[in-house]
């Protein structure tokens, strides 16, 4: 499973409403974050699973 970037949803929303360009969003997604490598890991850390 590919890694999960914590800002994916926010950036997609900002592109959709025209706040930022796709290029700006892609550049932001290139930044490394110290989050678990999967959605499951994020949900476990949040004690949702």
PDB file of N, CA, C and O in Angstrom:
ATOM      1  N   UNK A   1       0.844  -1.177   0.000  1.00  0.00           N
ATOM      2  CA  UNK A   1       0.000   0.000   0.000  1.00  0.00           C
ATOM      3  C   UNK A   1       0.890   1.242   0.000  1.00  0.00           C
ATOM      4  O   UNK A   1       1.848   1.298   0.771  1.00  0.00           O
ATOM      5  N   UNK A   2       0.604   2.235  -0.838  1.00  0.00           N
ATOM      6  CA  UNK A   2       1.421   3.440  -0.858  1.00  0.00           C
ATOM      7  C   UNK A   2       1.319   4.189   0.463  1.00  0.00           C
ATOM      8  O   UNK A   2       0.379   3.992   1.233  1.00  0.00           O
ATOM      9  N   UNK A   3       2.286   5.039   0.712  1.00  0.00           N
ATOM     10  CA  UNK A   3       2.275   5.836   1.931  1.00  0.00           C
ATOM     11  C   UNK A   3       1.122   6.821   1.964  1.00  0.00           C
ATOM     12  O   UNK A   3       0.552   7.167   0.929  1.00  0.00           O
ATOM     13  N   UNK A   4       0.795   7.255   3.135  1.00  0.00           N
ATOM     14  CA  UNK A   4      -0.305   8.191   3.337  1.00  0.00           C
ATOM     15  C   UNK A   4       0.266   9.545   3.710  1.00  0.00           C
ATOM     16  O   UNK A   4       1.003   9.653   4.691  1.00  0.00           O
ATOM     17  N   UNK A   5      -0.058  10.578   2.950  1.00  0.00           N
ATOM     18  CA  UNK A   5       0.400  11.927   3.258  1.00  0.00           C
ATOM     19  C   UNK A   5      -0.724  12.630   4.013  1.00  0.00           C
ATOM     20  O   UNK A   5      -1.859  12.646   3.536  1.00  0.00           O
ATOM     21  N   UNK A   6      -0.441  13.207   5.170  1.00  0.00           N
ATOM     22  CA  UNK A   6      -1.493  13.791   6.004  1.00  0.00           C
ATOM     23  C   UNK A   6      -2.204  14.986   5.387  1.00  0.00           C
ATOM     24  O   UNK A   6      -3.296  15.335   5.834  1.00  0.00           O
ATOM     25  N   UNK A   7      -1.629  15.620   4.383  1.00  0.00           N
ATOM     26  CA  UNK A   7      -2.235  16.819   3.795  1.00  0.00           C
ATOM     27  C   UNK A   7      -2.981  16.560   2.490  1.00  0.00           C
ATOM     28  O   UNK A   7      -3.450  17.511   1.866  1.00  0.00           O
ATOM     29  N   UNK A   8      -3.107  15.319   2.061  1.00  0.00           N
ATOM     30  CA  UNK A   8      -3.705  15.001   0.764  1.00  0.00           C
ATOM     31  C   UNK A   8      -5.108  15.579   0.600  1.00  0.00           C
ATOM     32  O   UNK A   8      -5.389  16.235  -0.403  1.00  0.00           O
ATOM     33  N   UNK A   9      -5.974  15.350   1.549  1.00  0.00           N
ATOM     34  CA  UNK A   9      -7.357  15.813   1.445  1.00  0.00           C
ATOM     35  C   UNK A   9      -7.432  17.328   1.418  1.00  0.00           C
ATOM     36  O   UNK A   9      -8.159  17.901   0.606  1.00  0.00           O
ATOM     37  N   UNK A  10      -6.692  17.977   2.294  1.00  0.00           N
ATOM     38  CA  UNK A  10      -6.702  19.440   2.346  1.00  0.00           C
ATOM     39  C   UNK A  10      -6.205  20.032   1.038  1.00  0.00           C
ATOM     40  O   UNK A  10      -6.816  20.957   0.504  1.00  0.00           O
ATOM     41  N   UNK A  11      -5.106  19.508   0.519  1.00  0.00           N
ATOM     42  CA  UNK A  11      -4.553  20.034  -0.722  1.00  0.00           C
ATOM     43  C   UNK A  11      -5.499  19.819  -1.897  1.00  0.00           C
ATOM     44  O   UNK A  11      -5.639  20.699  -2.746  1.00  0.00           O
ATOM     45  N   UNK A  12      -6.148  18.659  -1.956  1.00  0.00           N
ATOM     46  CA  UNK A  12      -7.106  18.392  -3.035  1.00  0.00           C
ATOM     47  C   UNK A  12      -8.257  19.392  -2.988  1.00  0.00           C
ATOM     48  O   UNK A  12      -8.714  19.875  -4.024  1.00  0.00           O
ATOM     49  N   UNK A  13      -8.710  19.692  -1.800  1.00  0.00           N
ATOM     50  CA  UNK A  13      -9.803  20.655  -1.644  1.00  0.00           C
ATOM     51  C   UNK A  13      -9.353  22.052  -2.077  1.00  0.00           C
ATOM     52  O   UNK A  13     -10.111  22.774  -2.725  1.00  0.00           O
ATOM     53  N   UNK A  14      -8.132  22.432  -1.725  1.00  0.00           N
ATOM     54  CA  UNK A  14      -7.621  23.752  -2.092  1.00  0.00           C
ATOM     55  C   UNK A  14      -7.436  23.888  -3.604  1.00  0.00           C
ATOM     56  O   UNK A  14      -7.650  24.967  -4.157  1.00  0.00           O
ATOM     57  N   UNK A  15      -7.041  22.805  -4.277  1.00  0.00           N
ATOM     58  CA  UNK A  15      -6.935  22.831  -5.740  1.00  0.00           C
ATOM     59  C   UNK A  15      -8.333  22.959  -6.344  1.00  0.00           C
ATOM     60  O   UNK A  15      -8.541  23.735  -7.276  1.00  0.00           O
ATOM     61  N   UNK A  16      -9.284  22.200  -5.815  1.00  0.00           N
ATOM     62  CA  UNK A  16     -10.648  22.191  -6.363  1.00  0.00           C
ATOM     63  C   UNK A  16     -11.314  23.567  -6.309  1.00  0.00           C
ATOM     64  O   UNK A  16     -12.063  23.928  -7.217  1.00  0.00           O
ATOM     65  N   UNK A  17     -11.045  24.331  -5.257  1.00  0.00           N
ATOM     66  CA  UNK A  17     -11.678  25.651  -5.131  1.00  0.00           C
ATOM     67  C   UNK A  17     -10.817  26.773  -5.695  1.00  0.00           C
ATOM     68  O   UNK A  17     -11.235  27.931  -5.707  1.00  0.00           O
ATOM     69  N   UNK A  18      -9.620  26.438  -6.162  1.00  0.00           N
ATOM     70  CA  UNK A  18      -8.784  27.424  -6.829  1.00  0.00           C
ATOM     71  C   UNK A  18      -7.837  28.208  -5.944  1.00  0.00           C
ATOM     72  O   UNK A  18      -7.273  29.208  -6.389  1.00  0.00           O
ATOM     73  N   UNK A  19      -7.644  27.783  -4.696  1.00  0.00           N
ATOM     74  CA  UNK A  19      -6.707  28.481  -3.811  1.00  0.00           C
ATOM     75  C   UNK A  19      -5.260  28.272  -4.234  1.00  0.00           C
ATOM     76  O   UNK A  19      -4.432  29.175  -4.116  1.00  0.00           O
ATOM     77  N   UNK A  20      -4.961  27.060  -4.732  1.00  0.00           N
ATOM     78  CA  UNK A  20      -3.606  26.733  -5.177  1.00  0.00           C
ATOM     79  C   UNK A  20      -3.696  25.963  -6.494  1.00  0.00           C
ATOM     80  O   UNK A  20      -4.763  25.478  -6.870  1.00  0.00           O
ATOM     81  N   UNK A  21      -2.559  25.858  -7.188  1.00  0.00           N
ATOM     82  CA  UNK A  21      -2.515  25.106  -8.446  1.00  0.00           C
ATOM     83  C   UNK A  21      -2.159  23.641  -8.161  1.00  0.00           C
ATOM     84  O   UNK A  21      -1.711  23.294  -7.068  1.00  0.00           O
ATOM     85  N   UNK A  22      -2.368  22.805  -9.164  1.00  0.00           N
ATOM     86  CA  UNK A  22      -1.978  21.399  -9.034  1.00  0.00           C
ATOM     87  C   UNK A  22      -0.476  21.283  -8.807  1.00  0.00           C
ATOM     88  O   UNK A  22      -0.018  20.435  -8.041  1.00  0.00           O
ATOM     89  N   UNK A  23       0.280  22.137  -9.475  1.00  0.00           N
ATOM     90  CA  UNK A  23       1.741  22.110  -9.324  1.00  0.00           C
ATOM     91  C   UNK A  23       2.143  22.432  -7.890  1.00  0.00           C
ATOM     92  O   UNK A  23       3.042  21.798  -7.338  1.00  0.00           O
ATOM     93  N   UNK A  24       1.475  23.420  -7.281  1.00  0.00           N
ATOM     94  CA  UNK A  24       1.776  23.764  -5.885  1.00  0.00           C
ATOM     95  C   UNK A  24       1.421  22.600  -4.949  1.00  0.00           C
ATOM     96  O   UNK A  24       2.154  22.312  -4.003  1.00  0.00           O
ATOM     97  N   UNK A  25       0.308  21.945  -5.218  1.00  0.00           N
ATOM     98  CA  UNK A  25      -0.096  20.808  -4.393  1.00  0.00           C
ATOM     99  C   UNK A  25       0.900  19.660  -4.529  1.00  0.00           C
ATOM    100  O   UNK A  25       1.284  19.049  -3.532  1.00  0.00           O
ATOM    101  N   UNK A  26       1.319  19.365  -5.755  1.00  0.00           N
ATOM    102  CA  UNK A  26       2.289  18.290  -5.959  1.00  0.00           C
ATOM    103  C   UNK A  26       3.602  18.589  -5.253  1.00  0.00           C
ATOM    104  O   UNK A  26       4.220  17.691  -4.680  1.00  0.00           O
ATOM    105  N   UNK A  27       4.028  19.842  -5.292  1.00  0.00           N
ATOM    106  CA  UNK A  27       5.267  20.221  -4.603  1.00  0.00           C
ATOM    107  C   UNK A  27       5.115  20.021  -3.091  1.00  0.00           C
ATOM    108  O   UNK A  27       6.034  19.539  -2.428  1.00  0.00           O
ATOM    109  N   UNK A  28       3.965  20.389  -2.560  1.00  0.00           N
ATOM    110  CA  UNK A  28       3.713  20.207  -1.124  1.00  0.00           C
ATOM    111  C   UNK A  28       3.702  18.729  -0.749  1.00  0.00           C
ATOM    112  O   UNK A  28       4.149  18.362   0.338  1.00  0.00           O
ATOM    113  N   UNK A  29       3.198  17.884  -1.638  1.00  0.00           N
ATOM    114  CA  UNK A  29       3.135  16.449  -1.350  1.00  0.00           C
ATOM    115  C   UNK A  29       4.503  15.776  -1.391  1.00  0.00           C
ATOM    116  O   UNK A  29       4.659  14.663  -0.889  1.00  0.00           O
ATOM    117  N   UNK A  30       5.495  16.439  -1.982  1.00  0.00           N
ATOM    118  CA  UNK A  30       6.846  15.886  -2.028  1.00  0.00           C
ATOM    119  C   UNK A  30       7.561  15.997  -0.680  1.00  0.00           C
ATOM    120  O   UNK A  30       8.541  15.290  -0.439  1.00  0.00           O
ATOM    121  N   UNK A  31       7.082  16.872   0.191  1.00  0.00           N
ATOM    122  CA  UNK A  31       7.719  17.059   1.503  1.00  0.00           C
ATOM    123  C   UNK A  31       7.519  15.809   2.356  1.00  0.00           C
ATOM    124  O   UNK A  31       6.443  15.212   2.365  1.00  0.00           O
ATOM    125  N   UNK A  32       8.559  15.431   3.060  1.00  0.00           N
ATOM    126  CA  UNK A  32       8.513  14.246   3.913  1.00  0.00           C
ATOM    127  C   UNK A  32       7.880  14.584   5.253  1.00  0.00           C
ATOM    128  O   UNK A  32       8.130  15.650   5.814  1.00  0.00           O
ATOM    129  N   UNK A  33       7.056  13.667   5.766  1.00  0.00           N
ATOM    130  CA  UNK A  33       6.430  13.802   7.067  1.00  0.00           C
ATOM    131  C   UNK A  33       6.717  12.546   7.865  1.00  0.00           C
ATOM    132  O   UNK A  33       6.853  11.462   7.299  1.00  0.00           O
ATOM    133  N   UNK A  34       6.806  12.685   9.148  1.00  0.00           N
ATOM    134  CA  UNK A  34       7.071  11.542  10.024  1.00  0.00           C
ATOM    135  C   UNK A  34       5.769  10.910  10.488  1.00  0.00           C
ATOM    136  O   UNK A  34       5.463  10.912  11.680  1.00  0.00           O
ATOM    137  N   UNK A  35       5.005  10.372   9.554  1.00  0.00           N
ATOM    138  CA  UNK A  35       3.757   9.706   9.855  1.00  0.00           C
ATOM    139  C   UNK A  35       3.894   8.236   9.485  1.00  0.00           C
ATOM    140  O   UNK A  35       4.725   7.879   8.650  1.00  0.00           O
ATOM    141  N   UNK A  36       3.085   7.384  10.101  1.00  0.00           N
ATOM    142  CA  UNK A  36       3.131   5.965   9.743  1.00  0.00           C
ATOM    143  C   UNK A  36       2.925   5.799   8.234  1.00  0.00           C
ATOM    144  O   UNK A  36       2.315   6.658   7.598  1.00  0.00           O
ATOM    145  N   UNK A  37       3.415   4.731   7.672  1.00  0.00           N
ATOM    146  CA  UNK A  37       3.376   4.552   6.225  1.00  0.00           C
ATOM    147  C   UNK A  37       2.018   4.168   5.641  1.00  0.00           C
ATOM    148  O   UNK A  37       1.920   3.931   4.437  1.00  0.00           O
ATOM    149  N   UNK A  38       0.985   4.103   6.450  1.00  0.00           N
ATOM    150  CA  UNK A  38      -0.302   3.680   5.893  1.00  0.00           C
ATOM    151  C   UNK A  38      -1.459   4.392   6.578  1.00  0.00           C
ATOM    152  O   UNK A  38      -1.314   4.944   7.669  1.00  0.00           O
ATOM    153  N   UNK A  39      -2.594   4.368   5.926  1.00  0.00           N
ATOM    154  CA  UNK A  39      -3.807   4.934   6.512  1.00  0.00           C
ATOM    155  C   UNK A  39      -4.153   4.173   7.786  1.00  0.00           C
ATOM    156  O   UNK A  39      -4.563   4.769   8.782  1.00  0.00           O
ATOM    157  N   UNK A  40      -3.987   2.868   7.750  1.00  0.00           N
ATOM    158  CA  UNK A  40      -4.269   2.038   8.931  1.00  0.00           C
ATOM    159  C   UNK A  40      -3.426   2.478  10.127  1.00  0.00           C
ATOM    160  O   UNK A  40      -3.920   2.539  11.252  1.00  0.00           O
ATOM    161  N   UNK A  41      -2.147   2.786   9.876  1.00  0.00           N
ATOM    162  CA  UNK A  41      -1.272   3.246  10.947  1.00  0.00           C
ATOM    163  C   UNK A  41      -1.733   4.569  11.529  1.00  0.00           C
ATOM    164  O   UNK A  41      -1.667   4.770  12.741  1.00  0.00           O
ATOM    165  N   UNK A  42      -2.194   5.460  10.689  1.00  0.00           N
ATOM    166  CA  UNK A  42      -2.695   6.757  11.158  1.00  0.00           C
ATOM    167  C   UNK A  42      -3.947   6.553  12.002  1.00  0.00           C
ATOM    168  O   UNK A  42      -4.085   7.162  13.063  1.00  0.00           O
ATOM    169  N   UNK A  43      -4.865   5.697  11.539  1.00  0.00           N
ATOM    170  CA  UNK A  43      -6.096   5.440  12.285  1.00  0.00           C
ATOM    171  C   UNK A  43      -5.825   4.751  13.613  1.00  0.00           C
ATOM    172  O   UNK A  43      -6.501   5.024  14.605  1.00  0.00           O
ATOM    173  N   UNK A  44      -4.842   3.861  13.638  1.00  0.00           N
ATOM    174  CA  UNK A  44      -4.487   3.216  14.905  1.00  0.00           C
ATOM    175  C   UNK A  44      -3.898   4.228  15.886  1.00  0.00           C
ATOM    176  O   UNK A  44      -4.209   4.198  17.076  1.00  0.00           O
ATOM    177  N   UNK A  45      -3.048   5.121  15.384  1.00  0.00           N
ATOM    178  CA  UNK A  45      -2.450   6.132  16.244  1.00  0.00           C
ATOM    179  C   UNK A  45      -3.524   7.059  16.821  1.00  0.00           C
ATOM    180  O   UNK A  45      -3.407   7.522  17.955  1.00  0.00           O
ATOM    181  N   UNK A  46      -4.560   7.323  16.041  1.00  0.00           N
ATOM    182  CA  UNK A  46      -5.667   8.164  16.494  1.00  0.00           C
ATOM    183  C   UNK A  46      -6.664   7.387  17.346  1.00  0.00           C
ATOM    184  O   UNK A  46      -7.665   7.942  17.798  1.00  0.00           O
ATOM    185  N   UNK A  47      -6.387   6.091  17.565  1.00  0.00           N
ATOM    186  CA  UNK A  47      -7.230   5.196  18.350  1.00  0.00           C
ATOM    187  C   UNK A  47      -8.630   5.057  17.773  1.00  0.00           C
ATOM    188  O   UNK A  47      -9.607   4.895  18.504  1.00  0.00           O
ATOM    189  N   UNK A  48      -8.710   5.125  16.426  1.00  0.00           N
ATOM    190  CA  UNK A  48      -9.974   4.894  15.748  1.00  0.00           C
ATOM    191  C   UNK A  48     -10.149   3.410  15.472  1.00  0.00           C
ATOM    192  O   UNK A  48     -11.271   2.905  15.450  1.00  0.00           O
ATOM    193  N   UNK A  49      -9.041   2.713  15.261  1.00  0.00           N
ATOM    194  CA  UNK A  49      -9.090   1.256  15.059  1.00  0.00           C
ATOM    195  C   UNK A  49      -8.551   0.554  16.280  1.00  0.00           C
ATOM    196  O   UNK A  49      -8.504  -0.676  16.314  1.00  0.00           O
TER     197      UNK A  49
END
